[in-house]
Amino acid sequence: MAPYGGFDHNAQALRIVTRLERHYADFDGLNLTWETLEGIAKHNGPVTGPKADEKHGGPLPYALAEVNAEWDLELATHASAEAQVAAIADDVAYSHHDLHDGLRSGLFTEADLMDLPVTGPAFAEVDALYPGLEKMRRRHEALRRVFGRMVGDVIAVAQGRLDAARPASVDEIRHMGMTVIRFSKPLYQELKAIRGFLFTRMYRAPSVMAERARVSQVINGLFPLYLAQPDLLPAEWQGDVAGAQDETALARIVCDYVAGMTDRFALAEGERLLGG
C-alpha cells in the first residue's frame, strides 16, 4: 500500500466503523458518537501537534485524514479519560494473555519468568503461600497477581493525577498535556523488561517468525492479484470497484477487503488463488 497512501491499522479501524460497516438503510458505518471516534483515533495520545509521538511524523494516514475532515477529532489533544482507560486496558490484557499463551504453547516456562520483574515476585509469593501447589493452579495464581499489580498501579496513578489536577471537565483532561490513565514510571520500566522478554521468546520465536513469513507471502500475493483482477473480489464489492476513479481508489478498496480477512480465510484464499 506504500504507493497508495500506506496502511495504518488504527486508522483502518476508523474506516471500518465509519464507512465499511453497512448495516443501516440511512447511513454507512455504525453511527458512533464523536467521543468514541476520538477515542479510537488518539487513545494512545495526540496524533498531531507538539505532544504527538514522533512515530506520527509525516502526513496523516489517509483513512484518518478522511474521518478527521468530516468530524474534526481535535488530533492535537489527548483523548478522554475513558479512551485512555480503554487503551491501557488493552495493554494490560495483551501482557496478561501473552504470558499465558507463551506458557501454554511451550515457548518459555515458569522458570524463565522467575528471573523477570513483576512475574518473578508473583511466583515467589505464590510459592511462599502455597508450597507444592499443582502446576496450573500455581501458574494462574501467579499471573492473577501480575494482572492485579498492573490494574492496582493504574488506579493509584490515576487517583493521584486527578487529585492533583482536579479537572472540572472532560476538555480539561484533554488539554492537561499528559495522560491521566497510565502506569507509574517504576512499573512501566519493569513491564518494558517483560515486553522485551516476550519480543525475543514469543513474538520473534523461530516458529512464530516462520508462520509470519508464510502469511506475509500470502498477503503479498493476494493484494497485487486482486488489484490486477478486481473481478475476483466478491459480488458485494463490485459496486465499490465500479465506482473507483483511479488506481489509488481501487487499491484502497482491495486493501479494505484484504485487511478484513481472518488469518484462516486469507490462507485459504492463498491456497485457492495462488496455489499455496
Secondary structure, 3 states (H helix, E strand, C coil): CHHHCCCCHHHHHHHHHHHHCCCCCCCCCCCCCHHHHHHHHHCCCCCCCCCCCHHHCCCCCHHHHHHHHHHCCCCCCCCCHHHHHHHHHHHHHHHHHHHHHHHHHCCCCHHHHCCCCCHHHHHHHHHHHCCCCCHHHHHHHHHHHHHHHHHHHHHHHHHHHHHHHCCCCHHHHHCCCCCCCCCCHHHHHHHHHHHHHHHHHHHCCHHHHHHHHHHHHHHHHHHHHHHHCHHHCCHHHHHHHHHCCCHHHHHHHHHHHHHCCCHHHHHHHHHHHHCC
